[in-house]
Amino acid sequence: MSAGPDFVLRPWEMSDLPLIREAAQDPYIPLITTIPSRYSVQAAEAFVRRQWERAATGAGYPFAIVRSRDRRPVGAIGLWLRDLPEGRASLGYWLTASARGQGVARAALRTVTGWALHDLGVPRLQLFIEPWNTASARIAEDVGFRREGLLHGWQQVGDRRRDMAVYALLNTDGPADGRAATTN
């Protein structure tokens, strides 16, 4: 899936192990994702297999975010469907430090949001963002998500329960990519 002229979203591959190694060294990414906190080839391969399993079982759509010009993966975005029977799905994304601040996350989020709302007809999309993460909140709002509130002690992050701000975008709000939303 194209995320603008500079990035594509594709399924995870075993060739993405260097991305997993870089993400495992980030002080935050392993705390909020299933990226292994201690990198090993075995742990990284298990991570990739989990992404394949999620897609195969319908639990979600995990994508690697890949730079078009050199095919280098720089992050990840996922659409998680656990709550789809209740009419909602959640999104999550992360980037390696070298890819931040370049519009990568915004392009990926806009792409997956438009696809989920328009093509999949998901009624409600949600993002959960720690209140201190103003860059991620700004990206969500730029794509059309609205902050709905603060969920106290919502998620275990590292060794503590943390508050999360919840952001949502409804299918009836219209997708971020400008196409008309479907109504389900």
Rosetta blueprint (number, residue, H / E / L):
1 M L
2 S E
3 A L
4 G L
5 P L
6 D L
7 F E
8 V E
9 L E
10 R E
11 P L
12 W L
13 E L
14 M H
15 S H
16 D H
17 L H
18 P H
19 L H
20 I H
21 R H
22 E H
23 A H
24 A H
25 Q L
26 D L
27 P L
28 Y L
29 I H
30 P H
31 L H
32 I H
33 T L
34 T L
35 I L
36 P L
37 S L
38 R L
39 Y L
40 S L
41 V H
42 Q H
43 A H
44 A H
45 E H
46 A H
47 F H
48 V H
49 R H
50 R H
51 Q H
52 W H
53 E H
54 R H
55 A H
56 A H
57 T H
58 G L
59 A L
60 G E
61 Y E
62 P E
63 F E
64 A E
65 I E
66 V E
67 R E
68 S L
69 R L
70 D L
71 R L
72 R L
73 P E
74 V E
75 G E
76 A E
77 I E
78 G E
79 L E
80 W E
81 L L
82 R L
83 D L
84 L H
85 P H
86 E H
87 G L
88 R E
89 A E
90 S E
91 L E
92 G E
93 Y E
94 W E
95 L E
96 T L
97 A H
98 S H
99 A H
100 R L
101 G L
102 Q L
103 G L
104 V H
105 A H
106 R H
107 A H
108 A H
109 L H
110 R H
111 T H
112 V H
113 T H
114 G H
115 W H
116 A H
117 L H
118 H H
119 D H
120 L L
121 G L
122 V L
123 P L
124 R E
125 L E
126 Q E
127 L E
128 F E
129 I E
130 E L
131 P L
132 W L
133 N L
134 T H
135 A H
136 S H
137 A H
138 R H
139 I H
140 A H
141 E H
142 D H
143 V H
144 G L
145 F L
146 R E
147 R E
148 E E
149 G E
150 L E
151 L E
152 H E
153 G E
154 W E
155 Q E
156 Q E
157 V E
158 G L
159 D L
160 R E
161 R E
162 R E
163 D E
164 M E
165 A E
166 V E
167 Y E
168 A E
169 L E
170 L E
171 N H
172 T H
173 D H
174 G L
175 P L
176 A L
177 D L
178 G L
179 R L
180 A L
181 A L
182 T L
183 T L
184 N L
